[in-house]
Amino acid sequence: MDVTTEVAIIGAGTAGLAALAKVRKAGKDFVLIDGGELGTTCARVGCMPSKVVIQVAEDFHRRHRFERIGIEGREALRLDSAEAFEHVRDVRDIFVDRILAGTTDDMGEAFIEGHARFVEPTVLDVDGRIVRAGAVVIATGSRPFVPEAWEPFAERILTSDNIFEQETLPGSVVVVGLGATGVELGQALHRMGISITGLDRLDSICGLRDRRVAQTALEVIGKEFPLWLGHAAAVTREGEGLRVTSGDRSVVVEKILASLGRVPNLDKLGIEALGVSLDACGVPGFNRHTMQVGDLPVFIAGDVTGSEAILHEAAHEGRIAGVNAADNRVRAFRRLTPLSIAFCDPNIASVGASWSDLDEIVTAVGEIRFGPVGRALIMGSNRGMLRVYAERAGGKLLGASMVAPRGEHLAHLLAWAIERGLTAVDMLRVPYYHPAMEEALQGAIRALLDDMGTQSSDSPELQPLTS
């Protein structure tokens, strides 16, 4: 039976569900279309199960600190990887079930299970069923990229889509691609007892573009497992394993973890029916402040845009797309301050503007290392560096980069401060409890003011009372 509706949303992931919430609030008729596994990429194969693995690995790894703090018996501890990954799947299923219970489980005929393909910009063929809509939101997500040349070794290739389903873990793995996912899972698997080698064609990890912070990251993470940078990976079969070669180095391993980014799920959508230009990845041209495709009543949001696969960005884009799909006018909205966090140990994070994009002449920098930071020393995690950037004239915060224990919290504080347009002086006129990791931020801000030429006699921390 054909369907006519005001808004059709293709994809029941984070972006699609965020768009749906706005369409519902506007009181519009809608259908939500999805033919894949439900529960969002984040909950099923992304953010959440990976953090469970990281927590298990971190708990097990902490045994290495026991002896120096007087706790005996660490030699007797063992990790049952099968039990550990069963726990990962159990917790993952809780997250997925919660999402399904609040969305598609009770949608009735408004949810159409099937694969959509464009016939016209607002006409869809869903497995032979025609859906005519006033507006369409494309939120079909993405999938891990695996080079075609690796297809003969498919049984030995792990990705974020299948790693959490493993009943037993291999003894050795090369992680190819050292973005956030590769570094997080590589370190976690290493801490679980797997021999890990990390490889990336770039000369830095986790997208760091501040060379001082990037070098610190390499020093810290490289102490746990080898990092081979600056060359692409070549793979050949060798016996029962795979030989992975990078430049003049090579290693034979049981499996490869491919962490090479993600591919937008557009290839089966008939996107050419929109009649707009497509980029090299097949993504249609769109306005990132309206999420509108060309001048059509079609909007796109989330990982399918080909931008960074970050949940809060996908949700934000989904809300913009949903508001505009449900309205008679298309409005532009301000985008969020850039924020990315890798949940390795220590955390690696970037906030706001990247150092490589700033003019060094008019930009001040505040830097602090975590070696002497009291809270970090107590935790046995006093490794890393924080660098904060601000306008030299006026001190308005612009960005930051860090390798930091509990850096996820420092990154959020800085993102919120940048979002609100705060200055370095503003950041000193707030309390910093002792001992807390936030004292590192206080130290970096003081160093920032020194770089700006603010004299200590100016007492920037003190705010005079006004009558």
C-alpha positions in Angstrom: 0.0 0.0 0.0 1.4 3.4 -1.0 1.9 6.1 1.6 1.6 9.9 1.5 3.1 11.8 4.3 4.4 15.3 5.2 8.0 14.1 6.2 9.8 10.9 5.4 12.9 10.2 7.4 15.3 7.6 6.0 17.4 6.0 8.7 16.6 5.3 12.4 20.0 6.2 13.8 21.0 9.1 16.0 20.5 11.8 13.3 17.2 10.3 12.1 15.8 10.0 15.6 16.8 13.5 16.4 15.1 14.7 13.2 12.0 12.6 14.2 11.8 14.3 17.6 11.6 17.7 15.9 9.0 16.6 13.3 6.8 15.1 16.0 7.0 18.3 18.1 5.9 20.3 15.0 2.8 18.0 14.8 3.6 16.8 11.3 2.7 13.4 9.8 5.8 11.3 9.2 7.2 7.9 8.4 10.5 6.6 9.5 12.2 4.1 7.1 15.0 1.7 8.0 15.9 -1.7 6.6 19.0 -2.4 8.7 19.8 -3.2 12.3 18.1 -0.8 14.7 19.4 0.8 17.8 21.9 3.4 16.4 25.5 2.9 15.4 26.6 4.4 18.7 24.8 2.0 20.9 25.3 -1.1 18.7 28.8 -0.9 17.3 30.3 2.5 18.3 30.6 4.7 21.3 29.0 2.5 23.9 30.4 -1.0 23.4 33.9 0.4 22.8 33.7 2.2 26.1 32.8 -1.0 27.9 35.8 -2.7 26.4 38.0 0.3 27.4 36.7 0.1 31.0 37.4 -3.7 31.2 40.9 -3.2 29.9 41.5 -0.2 32.2 40.4 -2.2 35.3 42.6 -5.1 34.4 45.6 -2.8 33.5 45.5 -1.1 36.8 47.0 -4.2 38.4 50.4 -3.0 37.2 50.2 -0.2 39.8 49.3 -2.4 42.7 52.8 -3.3 44.0 54.0 0.2 44.4 51.0 1.2 46.4 51.1 -1.8 48.7 48.5 -4.1 47.1 49.8 -7.7 46.7 48.6 -10.5 44.5 48.4 -9.0 41.1 50.3 -12.0 39.6 47.2 -14.1 40.3 44.8 -11.9 38.2 43.7 -13.3 34.8 41.4 -12.0 32.2 38.8 -14.3 30.6 38.4 -12.6 27.3 35.3 -14.6 26.3 33.6 -13.6 29.5 34.7 -10.0 29.1 33.3 -9.7 25.6 30.1 -11.4 26.7 29.8 -8.7 29.3 30.4 -6.1 26.6 27.6 -7.5 24.5 25.3 -7.7 27.6 25.8 -4.0 28.3 25.6 -3.1 24.6 22.2 -4.9 24.4 20.9 -2.8 27.4 21.7 0.4 25.5 20.1 -0.8 22.3 17.0 -2.1 24.0 16.5 1.3 25.7 16.7 3.1 22.4 14.3 0.7 20.7 11.8 0.9 23.6 11.7 4.7 23.3 11.4 4.8 19.5 10.6 2.2 16.9 9.0 -0.5 19.2 5.8 1.6 19.5 5.6 3.5 16.2 3.1 1.2 14.5 2.6 2.0 10.8 4.7 5.1 11.1 7.7 2.8 11.0 8.4 1.2 7.6 10.9 -1.6 7.6 12.7 -1.6 4.3 15.3 -0.1 2.0 14.4 3.3 0.4 15.5 4.4 -3.0 14.8 7.8 -4.5 12.5 7.9 -7.6 12.1 11.6 -7.5 13.4 14.2 -4.8 10.3 13.6 -2.7 9.2 10.2 -3.9 10.7 7.0 -2.5 10.5 3.3 -3.5 10.7 1.2 -0.3 11.1 -2.3 -1.5 8.3 -1.8 -4.0 6.1 0.4 -1.8 5.9 4.1 -2.9 6.2 6.8 -0.3 5.3 10.4 -1.3 6.5 13.1 1.1 6.4 16.8 1.4 10.0 16.7 2.6 12.7 14.0 3.1 15.5 13.7 5.6 18.4 11.5 4.6 20.0 10.0 7.7 21.3 6.6 6.5 24.6 6.7 8.5 27.9 5.1 7.4 29.9 1.9 7.6 33.5 1.1 8.2 35.8 1.4 5.2 37.8 -1.7 4.2 40.0 -1.5 1.1 38.9 -3.7 -1.8 42.4 -5.2 -1.9 41.8 -6.8 1.5 38.7 -8.7 0.4 40.7 -12.0 0.0 41.5 -11.7 3.8 38.0 -10.8 4.9 37.9 -13.6 7.5 40.9 -12.0 9.2 39.7 -8.4 9.1 38.1 -6.9 12.2 36.1 -3.6 12.2 34.0 -1.8 14.7 31.0 -3.7 13.2 32.2 -7.1 14.1 34.9 -6.9 16.8 32.3 -6.9 19.7 30.9 -10.2 18.4 34.2 -12.1 18.8 33.9 -15.1 21.0 37.7 -15.5 21.3 40.4 -12.9 20.7 43.4 -13.3 18.5 46.9 -13.3 20.0 48.2 -10.5 17.7 46.6 -7.7 15.8 47.8 -4.8 13.6 45.5 -1.7 14.0 45.5 0.1 10.7 44.3 3.7 11.1 45.1 5.5 14.4 42.2 7.9 14.7 40.2 7.9 17.9 38.7 4.4 17.3 42.0 2.8 16.3 43.9 4.2 19.3 41.1 3.4 21.8 40.6 -0.2 20.7 44.3 -0.7 20.1 45.2 0.3 23.6 42.4 -1.6 25.1 43.3 -4.8 23.3 46.9 -4.4 24.3 45.9 -4.0 27.9 43.9 -7.2 27.6 47.1 -9.1 26.6 47.0 -9.0 22.8 50.2 -8.1 20.9 49.3 -4.9 19.1 51.1 -2.8 16.4 49.6 0.5 15.4 50.0 1.8 11.9 48.9 5.0 10.1 50.0 6.7 6.9 49.9 10.1 8.7 52.6 11.2 11.1 50.3 11.9 14.1 47.4 10.1 15.9 43.8 11.0 16.8 43.8 13.9 14.3 46.1 16.1 16.4 47.3 19.1 14.5 49.3 20.8 17.3 52.8 19.3 16.8 53.8 19.6 20.5 50.7 17.8 21.7 51.0 15.3 18.9 54.5 14.4 19.9 53.5 14.0 23.5 50.7 11.7 22.4 53.2 9.5 20.4 55.5 9.4 23.4 52.7 8.3 25.8 50.8 5.9 23.7 54.0 4.6 22.0 55.3 3.3 25.4 52.5 0.8 25.4 52.7 -0.6 21.8 54.7 0.2 18.7 53.4 3.0 16.4 54.5 2.9 12.8 53.6 6.2 11.1 54.1 7.8 7.7 53.4 4.9 5.4 50.4 3.1 4.1 49.8 -0.6 4.9 50.5 -3.4 2.4 48.9 -6.8 3.3 49.8 -10.3 2.1 48.9 -13.8 3.3 51.6 -15.7 5.1 50.9 -19.1 6.4 47.9 -19.0 8.7 48.3 -15.3 9.3 48.8 -12.0 7.5 52.0 -10.1 6.9 51.5 -6.3 7.2 54.2 -4.1 5.8 54.7 -0.4 6.4 57.7 1.2 4.8 60.7 -0.9 5.8 58.9 -2.6 8.7 56.7 -5.6 8.7 55.0 -8.0 11.1 53.0 -11.2 10.9 49.7 -11.2 12.8 46.6 -13.2 13.2 44.2 -10.4 12.3 43.9 -6.7 11.2 41.7 -4.2 12.9 40.7 -1.8 10.0 40.1 1.6 11.5 40.3 3.6 8.3 37.3 5.8 8.6 33.7 5.3 7.4 31.8 5.3 4.1 28.5 7.2 3.8 25.6 4.8 3.1 24.4 6.4 -0.1 25.3 3.8 -2.8 22.0 2.1 -2.8 19.8 5.2 -2.3 19.5 6.2 -5.9 20.8 9.6 -4.9 21.3 10.6 -8.5 17.5 11.0 -8.8 17.9 14.3 -6.8 19.5 15.9 -9.8 22.2 17.7 -7.8 26.0 17.5 -8.0 27.8 14.9 -5.8 31.2 15.0 -4.3 33.9 12.3 -4.7 32.2 10.2 -2.0 28.8 10.5 -3.6 27.5 13.0 -1.0 25.1 15.6 -2.5 26.0 19.3 -2.0 24.3 20.7 1.1 24.3 23.7 3.4 25.8 22.8 6.8 23.8 25.5 8.6 20.4 24.4 7.1 21.3 20.8 6.1 19.3 21.4 2.9 20.4 19.6 -0.2 20.6 22.2 -3.0 17.3 24.1 -3.1 15.2 20.9 -2.7 12.8 19.9 0.2 15.5 17.3 1.0 17.8 17.5 4.0 20.7 15.4 5.1 22.2 14.7 8.5 24.6 12.6 10.5 27.4 10.3 9.4 26.0 10.1 5.9 27.2 13.7 5.3 30.8 12.4 5.2 31.9 14.6 8.1 33.2 13.4 11.4 31.2 10.5 12.9 30.5 12.1 16.2 27.2 11.5 18.0 26.5 15.0 19.3 27.2 16.4 15.8 24.9 13.9 14.2 22.2 14.7 16.7 22.6 18.4 16.2 22.5 18.0 12.4 19.4 15.8 12.8 17.6 18.5 14.8 18.4 21.2 12.2 17.2 18.9 9.4 14.0 17.9 11.3 13.1 21.5 12.1 13.5 22.6 8.5 11.8 19.5 7.0 8.8 20.2 9.2 8.6 24.0 8.5 7.5 26.0 5.5 10.7 28.0 5.7 14.3 26.9 5.8 16.3 28.5 8.6 20.1 28.6 9.1 21.4 27.6 12.5 24.7 28.1 14.2 26.9 25.0 14.5 28.5 23.8 17.7 32.1 24.4 18.8 34.2 21.6 17.5 34.9 18.9 20.1 36.5 15.6 19.7 37.7 13.1 22.4 39.5 9.8 22.2 38.9 7.8 25.3 42.3 6.2 25.5 44.5 6.6 28.6 45.2 9.5 28.9 42.4 11.0 26.9 43.3 12.8 23.7 41.1 15.8 22.8 40.8 18.7 20.5 38.5 21.7 21.1 37.6 24.7 19.0 40.1 26.0 16.4 43.1 23.8 15.6 46.5 25.3 16.2 47.5 24.7 12.5 44.6 26.9 11.4 45.5 29.9 13.6 47.9 32.8 13.0 50.7 32.4 15.4 51.5 36.1 15.4 48.2 37.1 16.8 47.5 34.0 18.9 48.7 33.4 22.5 49.3 29.9 23.9 49.2 28.6 27.4 50.9 25.2 28.0 51.2 22.9 31.0 52.5 19.4 31.5 50.7 17.0 33.8 53.8 15.7 35.6 53.5 18.0 38.6 49.7 18.2 38.7 48.7 17.0 42.2 45.5 15.1 41.3 47.2 13.4 38.3 50.2 12.4 40.5 47.8 10.9 43.1 46.1 8.8 40.4 49.4 7.6 38.9 48.4 9.2 35.6 50.6 12.3 35.6 51.4 12.1 31.8 50.5 14.5 29.1 50.2 18.1 28.0 47.5 20.7 27.7 47.8 23.7 25.3 45.1 26.4 25.2 44.9 29.1 22.5 43.5 32.6 22.7 43.5 35.9 20.8 46.6 37.8 21.9 44.6 41.0 21.9 41.7 40.6 24.4 42.3 37.0 25.4 39.2 35.4 23.8 39.5 31.7 23.9 39.9 30.0 20.5 40.8 26.4 21.0 42.8 23.8 22.8 44.6 20.5 22.3 45.5 18.0 25.0 46.8 14.6 26.1 45.3 14.6 29.5 44.1 12.3 32.3 40.4 12.8 32.6 40.7 15.2 29.6 37.1 14.5 28.6 36.1 16.9 31.4 38.7 19.6 30.6 37.7 19.4 27.0 34.0 20.0 27.9 34.8 22.9 30.1 36.9 24.5 27.3 34.2 23.8 24.7 31.6 25.5 26.8 33.8 28.5 27.5 34.6 28.9 23.8 30.9 28.5 23.0 30.1 31.4 25.4 32.9 33.6 24.1 34.8 33.7 27.4 38.3 35.1 27.8 41.4 33.9 29.6 40.6 36.4 32.4 37.0 35.1 32.6 38.4 31.6 33.1 40.6 32.7 36.1 37.6 34.3 37.8 36.0 31.0 38.7 36.8 28.6 41.5 39.2 25.7 41.1 38.9 23.2 43.8 42.0 21.5 45.2 43.2 18.9 44.4 41.3 18.5 41.1 42.4 17.9 37.5 40.9 21.3 36.6 43.9 22.9 38.4 45.8 22.0 35.3 43.5 24.2 33.2 44.0 27.0 35.7 47.8 26.6 35.2 47.4 26.7 31.5 45.3 29.8 31.6 47.9 31.5 33.8 50.6 30.6 31.3 48.3 31.9 28.5 48.1 35.3 30.2 51.9 35.3 30.6 52.2 34.8 26.9 49.8 37.6 26.3 52.1 39.9 28.4 49.6 40.3 31.3 51.6 41.3 34.4 51.1 39.4 37.6 50.6 42.7 39.4 47.4 43.1 37.3 45.8 40.4 39.5 43.5 39.1 36.8 42.0 36.6 39.1 40.5 39.3 41.2 37.2 41.0 40.1 36.7 44.4 41.8 33.3 45.1 43.3 31.3 47.8 41.6 29.1 50.2 43.4 
